[in-house]
Structures are given as C-alpha cells and as structure tokens.
C-alpha cells in the first residue's frame, strides 16, 4: 500500500507552528498547537498594483509581470506615452514617435514592438528599453488588432482595416519587415492574443457581435481551438498557446466584464475575477504571473491589477476609508502614525484654523487648540510629542514654533526665517524645516528641542513640497518653484548637513504629502494642474506609482513612519473631512485546515 510520502514525495510532519515559506506547497502537517492537519495550496487571484501615471484605454502592453511595458492608448486624444512597470509601480519611458490608440504590441520591456493603431495605421516601432525607432510598416494598416511573440519574431492578426471592414489578415515580422501569412479562419476586431510566432493564440473579438471563438497558429496556418466560456470583445490576454489567460472586455456593447478564464491548450476554465470590471486594457505576462493596466470601467482609468498563481495569497497595496476628521479643512499638517495620528491647523474659509485632532486608527477626537491659528503650516513628531512651525495667519507669515505634549501646545523659540507652505520632518527634539514662501524657498533650518539654527540650503527654491524622515536622513520632494516657474519632480535627500539630489518623481506635483523614511516613502495627493489622487513610492533610489487615493485632493495632511503604513486626512477644494489609510503589499501562505466535511 502506497504512503503519502511515496505518492507526494513529502512526509506528514508533526509541527508546533505553521511553516512560513512557499516550499510548503503540497505539504501536509499536523499542528500540535491547534490540533489540526493543514496544508498549503496554490491560489489564483488578482491583486492591486501601482497605477498608471497617465490614465488611458486602447493601449498596448508587452513584457512580464515584473518588467512590463505600457504604450500608446488614449484619454481624450491619442497618446505617445510609454511607461515601464517593475512589479510594484510605473515610471516614465521613452515616447512613441507616432501617438496612437487601438494598437498592438509584443516583446519585452527592453525589446518591444508596437504596430498598427487608429486610424488604420501601419507604422511599426521598436523599443530598446529607452527609446522607440521607426521600422518597416505593416502591409495592411489596421486598428483594433492583436499581436504575439518577440521583437524579432512577431505575429499580427485580425483588426479593422478600413471603414467597417473586419480583417482576418495575418502577418509575420522577422525583425526587419512584415510578410503576409495565411489568414485567420474568422475575421474579427477587438480580439486578444497570446503566445509566440510559431505557436500563437487568438481569442474573443467582434465579428457582427461579440464572439467566443479561439484559434491556434502553428507558424503557418490557423486551426480552431476551444471556445471561451463567455463571448466578448475589447478584452485583454497574455500567456502561451497552451497556458493562456483572457480577462475583462465587453460581452455586450454597453457593459464591462471582470471575468477571467484560463486556457490549457484545449479548453477555457473560469478563475478569479478582476477586482474592477473593464475593457480596452493593456496586459502582459504569463498565466502564473501577469498584469493588466488601464482601460475603461465607468470611466477611463489608471488601475493596475496583477494576476498570480502561487502558494502565497498576495494582498496589493491599497487605500481604505478611515474615520472622518471633525473639522473639514485644507492647508493643515500631520504627524504620528496610522494608529496614533495627529493633525493641526489649516484653513476652513474664510477663517484660519487652530484645531488639533488625534487619531486612534478608527476615529478622530478634538484636543486643545494651537495657541496661534495657522494655515499652510508645517510640522512633525508624534501624537504625544508634536511640533508645529512655519505658518500663515490671514496676512502675516509667522516664524512661530509650538510643542505638543499629548495634551496641550506651548510656545517655543521662533524660527530664524518667517515662512509658510514649507515642509517639515523629524521629531520634536530633532526637526527640520525646508523650503516655503513667500521668498525663502531654499532655506533649511534645524530644531534641537529648544532653538532653530540655519543649515545648508535645498537645491532650488521650492514651496508646497513634501518632507519626511529624520533630521539625519530626510527627504524633500515635489513642490512648486517660482524660478523657473512650475511644479517639479525633484527629490532632495538630507544627511543632517547637506542636500543631494535623489530619484525624480514620476510626475511633477505640488501640495502633496509624503510619509515614511528616506528609503521607504509614499507621496500622495497634491496638484498636477488639477487635484490628484496619485500615490508614488520611493525606495531610496527611484519613484514608481502605487495604489491611488479614493479622493483626489491637495494641501492635505498625513503621516506614518514607513511607506507601507500611512494616513491621509483633509485637504481638497472644497475642504474635505475624509481620512484614508494606506497599507503596502503583503504576502502570506495560503494555509488550509484539512477537515472531513
């Protein structure tokens, strides 16, 4: 009689605690503490990823889940934007030479191909990881087509070639030019593709109505494959001919689809749905590890989701609603942590605010007011040892400093430079103020718990910037510079004496808030010309996008000691009272208890 070890290759272990690594997949053990048999099984699920920098639909994708490329597409007009994804968030890449939407793509993040697009384009471009170069055109210009393969061995098929004409044309690219191949069995547009040039997969699309047709390509001709479970068009997909994935799309002209299906080379089977039903996405990756981005839900979106088949359950970074603040306001500041937060000052309109509130991770409670009301105020510290400085009050700009002991505020020695719209970071006894207006945009001062002293200036004049970290390892980022005028992407890193330039933000923004440390920060909200809900993550070297706030706003408050745990409160126009809590991506083994039922 066979044993479990003979069948599976692993023994049934006797453990006091559950294992904590993916090597336990398929393992059965007895947990003597809980008195239960357990195992780890692979899960298949979507989780949130960092949002696109620029929201859009009708875009193309290439690469893998941890090195993807998004290019082209449209918001109100056709775009040339290219963005690169590192498995966490997006950063800017080189722009296409020809802005277009409804195009197709193939290849990798450092060797991609873009071809076709609207209106009935035949342009082809190659990407080398930094810039696009024009190549020989498709023989048949078309839009709403699909593609598969590598940069030097690409397959283009289907689409719309002129007016209402739906195409069945297939072309192969060899790294230099396109040649016609045998046509698809079913002409269609708005389809999806996967695989390589000698083993391609075409599925879904629109003929005279949405279809569930699947076809397989062997390098020469197409044959019929297993039908999708749901007929749909404007869908996305990735993977290989015998391990493909289809997601999203529209089963009818007026609805969106969240459904995801997996292909095993002969049949499609349903698996976990997208969190957000949408169509016209870009996508890249393999069946066990893919990514889908952008598209249109109720509106054009920047949402990114990752599909993972793993022994781990992955929960993507996300913002969740917290308790509302008592006084809706903007131009306030914050300190503390997500479960022990502090906010103070601000602007209600027409009054300047002196209110102080504390957060326990669930709700806000009013505390003793600042001695002097202030808006566009800066500060730092904790819930029981806070610091407020650099504020405006109606007309005057004030150098006032106040310390908070968890109960009340007390006035301290003034700053050397009166200013507001500055940034602050550090703790009550070792703080930094940087930037600000109206004319002191690069001044840096340090506070030692008693008095302020001047330090070396920030690289450029800046106000409405964000700051976080400690007095000896701080961060200043974003903001608005009066000369040369405009929002900036600059990041400054402070070592307790000098500022050096760090990685640039993915998008210029002012009036946002940054929480965390010099090597683990999250920057959120602000204005990019309009109110922003974008969040960006910093690892000490570079910024990438992260999960977006639910509510776009600027001049908000927030805090948090790490880039994986923060809160955002207030801000906006009109003034907001909402709070949102940020939690970074987490991963945990998918442990199941074995029962007899």
C-alpha positions as CSV (number, residue, x, y, z in Angstrom):
1,X,0.0,0.0,0.0
2,X,1.4,3.4,-1.0
3,X,2.1,6.0,1.6
4,X,1.7,9.8,1.3
5,X,5.5,10.1,1.0
6,X,5.6,7.6,-1.8
7,X,2.8,9.5,-3.7
8,X,3.8,13.1,-3.0
9,X,7.5,12.8,-2.0
10,X,7.0,14.5,1.3
11,X,6.3,13.2,4.8
12,X,3.4,14.3,7.0
13,X,5.3,16.3,9.6
14,X,4.4,17.0,13.3
15,X,4.9,20.8,13.9
16,X,4.1,23.2,16.7
17,X,3.9,26.2,14.3
18,X,2.8,26.5,10.7
19,X,5.6,26.9,8.0
20,X,6.2,30.3,6.5
21,X,7.6,29.7,3.0
22,X,6.2,28.6,-0.3
23,X,8.3,25.4,-0.2
24,X,5.4,24.0,1.9
25,X,3.1,23.9,-1.1
26,X,1.7,20.3,-1.3
27,X,2.9,19.5,2.2
28,X,0.6,18.1,4.9
29,X,1.5,18.6,8.5
30,X,-0.1,18.2,11.9
31,X,-0.1,21.4,14.0
32,X,0.0,20.2,17.6
33,X,-0.8,23.7,19.0
34,X,-4.1,24.0,17.1
35,X,-4.7,20.2,16.9
36,X,-5.4,20.2,13.2
37,X,-4.0,18.8,10.0
38,X,-3.1,21.5,7.5
39,X,-1.6,22.0,4.0
40,X,-0.7,24.8,1.6
41,X,-2.4,25.0,-1.8
42,X,-1.8,27.3,-4.7
43,X,-4.2,30.2,-5.1
44,X,-5.1,32.1,-8.3
45,X,-6.1,35.7,-7.7
46,X,-5.9,39.3,-8.8
47,X,-4.3,41.9,-6.5
48,X,-3.8,45.7,-7.0
49,X,-0.6,47.1,-8.4
50,X,0.8,50.6,-8.8
51,X,-1.5,52.8,-11.0
52,X,-0.5,54.0,-14.5
53,X,1.0,57.6,-14.4
54,X,-1.5,58.5,-17.2
55,X,-5.0,57.0,-17.3
56,X,-5.9,55.7,-20.7
57,X,-7.6,53.0,-22.7
58,X,-7.0,51.3,-26.1
59,X,-3.3,50.9,-25.1
60,X,-0.9,48.0,-25.7
61,X,1.4,46.0,-23.4
62,X,4.5,43.8,-23.5
63,X,6.8,42.1,-21.1
64,X,6.3,40.3,-17.8
65,X,4.6,41.0,-14.5
66,X,7.8,42.4,-13.0
67,X,9.1,44.1,-16.2
68,X,6.1,45.2,-18.2
69,X,5.7,48.0,-20.8
70,X,2.5,50.1,-21.4
71,X,2.4,52.3,-24.5
72,X,0.0,54.3,-26.7
73,X,-3.7,54.5,-26.0
74,X,-6.0,57.5,-25.4
75,X,-7.7,59.6,-22.8
76,X,-9.3,62.4,-24.7
77,X,-6.7,62.2,-27.6
78,X,-4.3,59.6,-28.8
79,X,-1.1,59.3,-26.7
80,X,2.5,58.5,-27.3
81,X,3.3,57.9,-23.6
82,X,5.3,54.9,-22.6
83,X,5.5,53.6,-19.1
84,X,7.6,50.9,-17.5
85,X,6.4,48.6,-14.7
86,X,8.8,47.0,-12.2
87,X,6.3,44.7,-10.4
88,X,5.4,47.4,-8.0
89,X,4.6,50.6,-10.0
90,X,5.2,52.5,-13.2
91,X,7.8,55.1,-14.2
92,X,8.2,57.0,-17.5
93,X,9.9,55.6,-20.5
94,X,10.6,57.0,-24.0
95,X,7.6,58.2,-26.0
96,X,6.4,56.6,-29.3
97,X,7.3,58.5,-32.4
98,X,3.6,58.3,-33.5
99,X,0.9,58.8,-31.0
100,X,-1.9,56.3,-31.5
101,X,-4.6,54.1,-29.9
102,X,-6.1,50.7,-30.6
103,X,-2.6,49.4,-31.5
104,X,-0.9,46.1,-30.7
105,X,2.3,45.1,-29.0
106,X,4.8,42.3,-28.5
107,X,8.2,41.5,-26.9
108,X,9.8,42.5,-23.6
109,X,10.3,45.7,-21.7
110,X,13.7,46.2,-23.2
111,X,12.9,44.8,-26.7
112,X,9.3,45.6,-27.6
113,X,7.4,46.1,-30.8
114,X,4.4,48.5,-31.4
115,X,2.4,48.2,-34.6
116,X,-0.9,49.3,-36.2
117,X,-3.4,51.6,-34.4
118,X,-6.1,54.1,-35.1
119,X,-6.9,55.4,-37.6
120,X,-5.9,52.3,-39.7
121,X,-2.2,52.8,-39.2
122,X,0.6,50.6,-40.5
123,X,3.5,52.2,-38.6
124,X,5.8,49.8,-36.7
125,X,8.3,50.9,-34.0
126,X,10.9,49.0,-31.9
127,X,11.7,49.9,-28.3
128,X,15.2,49.3,-26.8
129,X,14.4,50.0,-23.2
130,X,14.8,53.8,-23.5
131,X,13.6,55.0,-26.9
132,X,11.4,53.9,-29.9
133,X,12.7,53.8,-33.5
134,X,10.6,53.5,-36.7
135,X,10.8,50.3,-38.7
136,X,9.2,48.9,-41.9
137,X,5.4,49.2,-41.9
138,X,2.7,46.5,-41.8
139,X,1.5,45.5,-45.2
140,X,-2.1,46.1,-44.1
141,X,-2.8,49.2,-42.0
142,X,-5.3,48.4,-39.3
143,X,-6.6,49.2,-35.8
144,X,-8.1,47.1,-33.0
145,X,-5.7,44.2,-33.9
146,X,-3.9,41.7,-31.7
147,X,-0.3,40.6,-31.5
148,X,2.0,38.0,-30.0
149,X,5.7,37.0,-30.0
150,X,9.0,38.7,-29.6
151,X,10.5,41.8,-31.2
152,X,12.3,39.8,-33.9
153,X,9.6,37.2,-34.4
154,X,6.2,38.8,-34.1
155,X,2.7,37.9,-35.2
156,X,0.0,40.4,-36.1
157,X,-3.6,39.3,-36.7
158,X,-7.2,40.5,-37.1
159,X,-8.4,44.0,-36.6
160,X,-10.2,46.6,-38.6
161,X,-8.6,47.5,-41.9
162,X,-10.9,50.2,-43.3
163,X,-14.3,51.6,-42.5
164,X,-16.5,48.8,-41.2
165,X,-14.2,46.1,-42.7
166,X,-13.2,43.4,-40.2
167,X,-9.9,41.8,-41.1
168,X,-8.6,38.2,-41.0
169,X,-5.1,39.1,-42.2
170,X,-2.1,37.6,-40.5
171,X,1.5,39.0,-40.9
172,X,4.8,37.9,-39.5
173,X,7.7,40.2,-38.6
174,X,11.3,39.0,-38.6
175,X,13.0,41.9,-37.0
176,X,13.2,43.9,-40.3
177,X,10.0,43.5,-42.3
178,X,6.5,42.1,-42.4
179,X,5.3,39.3,-44.7
180,X,1.8,38.1,-45.2
181,X,0.8,34.6,-43.9
182,X,-2.3,32.5,-44.0
183,X,-5.5,34.3,-42.9
184,X,-7.4,33.6,-39.7
185,X,-10.4,31.3,-40.1
186,X,-12.7,34.1,-38.6
187,X,-12.2,37.8,-39.4
188,X,-12.7,39.9,-36.3
189,X,-11.6,43.1,-34.5
190,X,-11.1,44.0,-30.8
191,X,-9.6,40.5,-30.1
192,X,-6.8,39.4,-27.8
193,X,-3.7,37.4,-28.4
194,X,-1.0,35.4,-26.7
195,X,1.9,33.0,-27.4
196,X,4.7,33.3,-29.9
197,X,5.0,33.5,-33.7
198,X,5.1,29.7,-34.2
199,X,2.5,28.9,-31.5
200,X,0.1,31.8,-31.4
201,X,-3.4,32.1,-29.8
202,X,-6.3,34.4,-30.8
203,X,-9.4,34.6,-28.8
204,X,-12.6,36.7,-28.5
205,X,-13.3,39.7,-30.5
206,X,-16.2,41.2,-32.6
207,X,-17.5,39.8,-35.9
208,X,-21.0,41.1,-36.2
209,X,-21.4,40.5,-32.5
210,X,-19.0,39.5,-29.6
211,X,-17.6,36.1,-30.2
212,X,-16.1,33.3,-28.1
213,X,-14.0,31.9,-31.0
214,X,-10.5,30.7,-30.3
215,X,-7.9,29.9,-32.9
216,X,-4.3,28.5,-32.7
217,X,-1.5,29.3,-35.1
218,X,1.4,26.8,-35.8
219,X,3.7,29.2,-37.7
220,X,1.9,28.6,-41.0
221,X,-1.9,28.3,-40.5
222,X,-4.7,28.7,-38.1
223,X,-6.9,25.9,-36.6
224,X,-10.0,26.1,-34.3
225,X,-9.4,25.9,-30.6
226,X,-11.7,25.6,-27.6
227,X,-14.3,28.3,-27.2
228,X,-14.2,30.9,-24.4
229,X,-16.9,30.4,-21.8
230,X,-18.1,34.0,-22.4
231,X,-18.4,35.7,-25.8
232,X,-16.7,39.1,-25.5
233,X,-14.6,41.7,-27.3
234,X,-12.3,44.6,-26.3
235,X,-10.7,42.0,-23.9
236,X,-7.1,41.5,-22.9
237,X,-4.9,38.5,-22.6
238,X,-1.4,37.1,-22.2
239,X,0.5,33.8,-21.8
240,X,1.2,31.0,-24.2
241,X,-0.8,28.8,-26.6
242,X,-1.2,26.1,-24.0
243,X,-1.3,28.3,-20.9
244,X,-3.2,31.5,-21.9
245,X,-5.3,34.0,-19.9
246,X,-8.3,36.1,-21.0
247,X,-9.6,38.9,-18.9
248,X,-12.0,41.8,-19.0
249,X,-13.8,43.0,-22.1
250,X,-17.4,43.6,-23.1
251,X,-20.0,40.8,-23.6
252,X,-22.3,43.5,-25.0
253,X,-21.6,47.0,-26.4
254,X,-22.8,48.6,-23.1
255,X,-21.3,46.5,-20.4
256,X,-17.9,45.7,-18.9
257,X,-16.6,42.3,-17.9
258,X,-14.5,41.2,-14.8
259,X,-14.4,37.6,-15.8
260,X,-11.0,35.8,-16.2
261,X,-10.5,32.5,-18.0
262,X,-7.5,30.2,-18.3
263,X,-6.6,28.1,-21.4
264,X,-4.8,24.8,-21.2
265,X,-4.3,24.2,-24.9
266,X,-7.8,22.8,-25.5
267,X,-10.4,24.3,-23.1
268,X,-11.0,27.5,-21.2
269,X,-12.0,27.5,-17.5
270,X,-13.1,30.3,-15.2
271,X,-10.9,31.5,-12.4
272,X,-10.9,34.6,-10.1
273,X,-12.4,37.8,-11.5
274,X,-10.7,41.1,-11.9
275,X,-11.5,43.4,-9.0
276,X,-12.7,46.1,-11.4
277,X,-14.7,45.2,-14.5
278,X,-13.3,47.0,-17.5
279,X,-12.4,46.8,-21.2
280,X,-9.7,48.1,-23.5
281,X,-6.8,47.3,-21.1
282,X,-3.1,46.7,-21.8
283,X,-1.7,43.5,-20.5
284,X,1.5,41.4,-20.2
285,X,2.9,38.3,-18.6
286,X,2.4,34.6,-18.3
287,X,-0.5,32.6,-16.9
288,X,1.0,32.2,-13.5
289,X,2.2,35.9,-13.3
290,X,0.6,38.6,-15.4
291,X,-0.5,42.2,-15.2
292,X,-3.4,44.3,-16.7
293,X,-3.5,48.1,-16.6
294,X,-5.7,51.0,-17.7
295,X,-8.8,50.6,-19.8
296,X,-12.3,51.9,-19.2
297,X,-14.6,51.0,-16.3
298,X,-17.3,53.6,-15.6
299,X,-14.7,56.0,-16.8
300,X,-11.2,55.8,-18.3
301,X,-8.9,54.5,-15.5
302,X,-5.3,54.1,-14.4
303,X,-6.0,51.0,-12.4
304,X,-3.4,48.1,-12.4
305,X,-4.0,44.6,-11.3
306,X,-1.6,41.6,-11.0
307,X,-2.7,38.0,-11.6
308,X,-0.7,35.5,-9.6
309,X,-0.9,31.7,-9.3
310,X,1.1,31.0,-6.1
311,X,1.2,29.3,-2.8
312,X,1.0,32.8,-1.3
313,X,-2.0,35.0,-1.0
314,X,-1.0,38.4,-2.2
315,X,-2.8,41.5,-1.0
316,X,-2.0,44.5,-3.1
317,X,-1.2,48.0,-1.7
318,X,-4.4,49.9,-1.2
319,X,-6.1,52.9,0.5
320,X,-9.1,52.2,2.7
321,X,-11.6,54.7,4.3
322,X,-10.9,55.7,7.9
323,X,-12.8,57.9,10.3
324,X,-13.7,61.4,9.2
325,X,-11.9,64.3,10.9
326,X,-14.1,66.6,13.0
327,X,-13.3,69.9,11.1
328,X,-13.1,69.7,7.3
329,X,-10.1,71.8,6.2
330,X,-7.1,72.1,4.0
331,X,-3.6,73.5,4.3
332,X,-3.1,71.6,7.6
333,X,-0.2,69.3,8.7
334,X,0.0,65.9,10.4
335,X,2.3,63.7,12.5
336,X,2.4,60.4,14.3
337,X,1.4,57.0,12.9
338,X,-1.7,55.4,11.2
339,X,-3.0,54.2,14.6
340,X,-1.8,57.2,16.7
341,X,-2.1,60.2,14.4
342,X,-2.1,64.0,14.9
343,X,-3.4,66.9,12.7
344,X,-3.4,70.6,13.4
345,X,-4.0,74.0,11.9
346,X,-5.4,74.6,8.4
347,X,-7.9,76.7,6.5
348,X,-11.6,76.4,6.6
349,X,-12.5,79.6,4.7
350,X,-12.7,82.4,5.4
351,X,-11.2,81.5,8.8
352,X,-7.7,80.2,9.7
353,X,-7.9,77.1,11.9
354,X,-6.3,76.3,15.3
355,X,-8.0,73.0,15.8
356,X,-6.0,69.9,16.9
357,X,-7.2,66.3,16.5
358,X,-5.9,62.9,17.4
359,X,-6.5,59.6,15.6
360,X,-6.6,56.2,17.2
361,X,-6.8,54.2,13.9
362,X,-10.6,54.4,13.9
363,X,-11.8,57.8,14.9
364,X,-10.6,61.4,15.5
365,X,-11.1,63.3,18.7
366,X,-10.7,67.0,19.3
367,X,-7.9,68.2,21.6
368,X,-6.6,71.5,22.9
369,X,-6.1,74.1,20.2
370,X,-2.9,75.6,18.9
371,X,-2.1,78.9,20.7
372,X,-1.9,80.6,17.3
373,X,-4.0,79.5,14.4
374,X,-2.1,78.8,11.1
375,X,-2.7,77.6,7.6
376,X,-0.1,76.2,5.2
377,X,1.5,75.1,8.4
378,X,4.4,72.6,8.7
379,X,5.3,70.3,11.5
380,X,6.5,66.8,12.5
381,X,6.7,64.5,15.5
382,X,4.4,62.1,17.2
383,X,0.9,62.2,18.8
384,X,2.4,62.8,22.3
385,X,5.4,64.9,21.1
386,X,4.4,67.0,18.2
387,X,5.9,70.2,16.7
388,X,4.2,73.0,14.7
389,X,6.1,75.7,12.8
390,X,6.1,78.0,9.7
391,X,2.6,79.2,9.3
392,X,0.4,81.8,7.7
393,X,-2.4,83.6,9.6
394,X,-4.6,85.9,7.5
395,X,-2.0,88.4,6.2
396,X,1.2,87.8,8.3
397,X,3.7,85.0,7.7
398,X,4.9,83.7,11.1
399,X,8.1,82.1,12.5
400,X,6.2,80.8,15.5
401,X,7.1,77.4,17.0
402,X,4.8,75.3,19.3
403,X,5.4,72.0,21.0
404,X,2.6,69.5,21.8
405,X,2.9,67.1,24.8
406,X,-0.2,65.0,24.0
407,X,-2.5,67.4,25.9
408,X,-1.7,71.0,25.1
409,X,0.6,73.3,23.0
410,X,3.3,75.6,24.4
411,X,5.1,78.3,22.5
412,X,8.9,77.9,21.9
413,X,11.6,80.0,20.4
414,X,10.8,81.4,16.9
415,X,12.3,80.1,13.7
416,X,15.0,82.3,12.1
417,X,13.0,82.7,8.9
418,X,9.3,83.5,8.8
419,X,7.6,81.4,6.1
420,X,4.7,79.2,5.2
421,X,3.9,76.4,2.6
422,X,7.1,74.8,3.8
423,X,7.8,71.1,4.7
424,X,8.8,69.6,7.9
425,X,10.2,66.2,9.1
426,X,11.9,64.6,12.1
427,X,10.9,64.5,15.8
428,X,10.1,67.2,18.4
429,X,13.7,67.4,19.6
430,X,15.4,67.0,16.2
431,X,13.4,68.6,13.4
432,X,13.9,70.1,10.0
433,X,12.0,72.8,8.1
434,X,12.8,73.2,4.4
435,X,11.5,75.5,1.6
436,X,8.5,77.7,1.8
437,X,7.3,81.1,0.8
438,X,6.9,83.9,0.0
439,X,10.7,84.3,-0.6
440,X,12.6,81.7,1.4
441,X,12.2,78.7,-0.9
442,X,15.5,77.0,-0.3
443,X,16.2,77.8,3.4
444,X,16.8,74.9,5.7
445,X,16.6,75.1,9.5
446,X,17.2,72.5,12.2
447,X,15.4,72.5,15.7
448,X,17.1,70.8,18.7
449,X,14.1,70.9,21.1
450,X,15.0,74.5,22.1
451,X,16.1,76.7,19.2
452,X,16.5,76.8,15.5
453,X,19.8,77.0,13.5
454,X,20.4,77.5,9.8
455,X,21.7,74.6,7.7
456,X,22.7,74.3,4.1
457,X,20.1,75.3,1.5
458,X,17.8,73.0,-0.5
459,X,19.0,72.6,-4.2
460,X,16.4,75.0,-5.6
461,X,13.8,77.5,-4.3
462,X,10.6,75.5,-3.6
463,X,7.3,75.7,-1.7
464,X,4.4,73.4,-1.3
465,X,6.8,70.4,-1.2
466,X,6.6,67.3,0.9
467,X,9.0,66.1,3.6
468,X,9.6,63.0,5.7
469,X,12.3,61.1,7.6
470,X,14.7,62.1,10.3
471,X,17.0,65.0,10.9
472,X,20.0,63.0,9.7
473,X,18.1,61.1,6.9
474,X,15.4,63.2,5.5
475,X,13.5,63.6,2.2
476,X,12.1,66.6,0.4
477,X,10.1,66.1,-2.8
478,X,7.9,67.7,-5.4
479,X,6.6,71.3,-4.9
480,X,6.4,74.5,-6.9
481,X,9.3,76.6,-7.8
482,X,9.0,80.3,-8.6
483,X,12.2,80.2,-10.8
484,X,12.0,78.7,-13.2
485,X,8.3,78.7,-12.6
486,X,6.4,75.4,-12.3
487,X,5.8,72.1,-10.5
488,X,8.9,70.0,-10.1
489,X,9.8,66.3,-9.9
490,X,12.9,66.9,-7.8
491,X,13.7,64.8,-4.8
492,X,16.3,66.0,-2.2
493,X,18.0,63.8,0.3
494,X,19.3,65.3,3.6
495,X,22.1,63.8,5.7
496,X,21.9,66.2,8.6
497,X,24.0,68.8,6.9
498,X,23.8,68.7,3.1
499,X,21.2,68.1,0.4
500,X,21.9,65.8,-2.5
501,X,19.6,65.0,-5.5
502,X,17.7,61.7,-5.4
503,X,15.4,60.0,-7.9
504,X,12.8,62.1,-9.7
505,X,9.1,61.7,-9.0
506,X,7.2,60.0,-11.9
507,X,5.0,63.1,-12.2
508,X,5.5,66.8,-11.1
509,X,3.2,67.6,-8.2
510,X,2.9,70.3,-5.5
511,X,0.7,70.4,-2.4
512,X,1.0,66.6,-1.7
513,X,2.1,64.9,1.5
514,X,4.9,62.4,2.0
515,X,5.1,59.8,4.8
516,X,7.8,57.3,5.8
517,X,11.6,57.4,5.7
518,X,14.3,58.4,3.3
519,X,14.5,54.8,1.9
520,X,10.8,53.8,2.2
521,X,8.3,56.6,1.5
522,X,4.9,57.1,0.0
523,X,3.9,60.5,-1.6
524,X,0.2,61.1,-2.2
525,X,-2.3,63.7,-3.4
526,X,-1.4,67.2,-4.4
527,X,-2.0,69.1,-7.7
528,X,-0.7,68.3,-11.2
529,X,-2.8,71.1,-12.7
530,X,-5.9,69.5,-11.2
531,X,-6.4,67.7,-7.9
532,X,-4.5,64.5,-7.9
533,X,-5.3,61.1,-6.3
534,X,-2.0,59.6,-7.4
535,X,0.4,58.0,-4.9
536,X,4.1,57.3,-5.6
537,X,6.5,55.0,-3.7
538,X,10.3,55.7,-3.1
539,X,12.8,53.0,-2.2
540,X,15.8,55.3,-1.7
541,X,16.7,55.3,-5.4
542,X,13.7,55.7,-7.6
543,X,10.0,56.5,-7.5
544,X,7.2,54.4,-9.0
545,X,3.4,54.7,-8.9
546,X,1.4,53.0,-6.2
547,X,-2.3,52.5,-5.4
548,X,-4.3,55.7,-5.9
549,X,-6.3,57.6,-3.2
550,X,-10.0,57.2,-3.5
551,X,-10.4,61.0,-3.2
552,X,-8.2,63.4,-5.2
553,X,-7.0,66.3,-3.1
554,X,-4.2,68.7,-2.4
555,X,-3.0,70.7,0.7
556,X,-3.7,67.6,2.8
557,X,-2.2,66.2,6.0
558,X,-0.8,62.7,6.7
559,X,1.9,60.8,8.4
560,X,3.3,57.4,9.0
561,X,6.8,56.0,9.9
562,X,7.1,53.7,6.9
563,X,6.0,53.8,3.3
564,X,3.8,50.8,3.9
565,X,1.6,52.4,6.6
566,X,0.3,55.9,6.4
567,X,-2.8,58.0,6.6
568,X,-4.2,60.9,4.5
569,X,-6.6,63.5,6.0
570,X,-8.4,66.6,4.9
571,X,-7.3,68.8,2.0
572,X,-9.0,69.4,-1.3
573,X,-11.3,72.0,-2.7
574,X,-13.9,72.1,-1.3
575,X,-12.5,71.2,2.1
576,X,-12.6,67.5,2.9
577,X,-13.1,65.7,6.2
578,X,-12.2,62.3,4.8
579,X,-9.4,60.1,6.1
580,X,-7.8,57.3,4.1
581,X,-5.4,54.6,5.4
582,X,-2.6,53.2,3.2
583,X,-1.3,49.6,3.6
584,X,1.5,48.3,1.5
585,X,1.5,45.0,-0.4
586,X,1.5,41.9,1.8
587,X,2.0,38.2,1.1
588,X,1.1,35.2,3.2
589,X,1.0,31.4,2.7
590,X,-2.4,30.1,1.6
591,X,-2.7,27.7,4.6
592,X,-5.8,25.5,4.7
593,X,-7.1,23.3,7.6
594,X,-8.0,19.8,6.5
595,X,-11.4,18.6,7.6
596,X,-13.5,15.6,6.9
597,X,-16.5,17.5,5.7
